[in-house]
Amino acid sequence: MTTDDIPHGLHHVTAIAGDPQRNADFYTSVLGLRLVKRTVNFDAPQVHHLYYGDGAGRPSTLLTFFPWPGVRPGRQGAGLTTSTAFGIPPESLGWWRTRLAGLGVDADAPVTRDGEESLTLRDPDGLVVELVAAPGDHRSGWDGSGSVPAEHAVRGLHAVTLSEEQAEPTQRMLTELGLSHAGDDGARSRFTAPGPAATTVDVVGGVSGQGLQAGGTVHHIAFRVADRAAQERWRAELVERGLDVTAVLDRQYFTSIYFREPGGVLFEIATDGPGFDVDEPLLELGRTLRLPPWLEPDRATIEVNLPPVTVGG
Ligand code: ZN
């Protein structure tokens, strides 16, 4: 392993939702993200896999969902990623607060943590989302949402929070992945990756009660590496350490390996490429259902069983 192999931040976060239309309305119309891919869960093609991100669906900007209509609600607790934070321009925090109130979205009063001011809100399924004033975030976000002006656009992922009964084994694994311990604040410890954005992973220890992974909870978090070679090196390294790691899986827009950290959160290491324009032009991202070649023969059956999802703009 070389320092170049250290994950340069988060690639994406994947969560579980209920109704796909309600999910799409919230992330495109309220938060102003772009639906950059409309596909199915490759492991369960009867449900959608919806990807939201910046204009091109760049790694570090992506929040994705498996929407299961009628899914039972999950429960926050130990062994889950209990918050997903996005970066926004620092001067936009007040604008977002006013906007969310105007749309009837409940948001907690702003808090300051480790010098960062943030708003915490919940999506329609109860997923905890934070908007963090991030001064050093130079990503552009999606400027074509029609609902959020470019100057206030969500820049992309900023951080995640892992809740654990025992923090120490999780902290050790993050360190083994190459993240650096950046400080502690009570039961919360902060780890950072060496990338340009979406580099923060917070671990909160001492959480009692196991979480229940279902609607409104995070399914897994993915770290980004440059290419397949780095991913293969990580796979060999993790196997050697005795972890149960999947084979390299083709996710069409990147390749992936998965393994669990000691507290139970599912981790993924995903490649930056080939990217979301591999099967449709950038201008048309997210408009029609895309399937990987191996599911294309089943398109008619898949399409007839998927609920319709309409995205304006
Ligand atoms: Zn993933």
Residues whose N, C-alpha, C, O or C-beta is under 5 A from the ligand:
A	BS01	ZN	T14 A222 E268
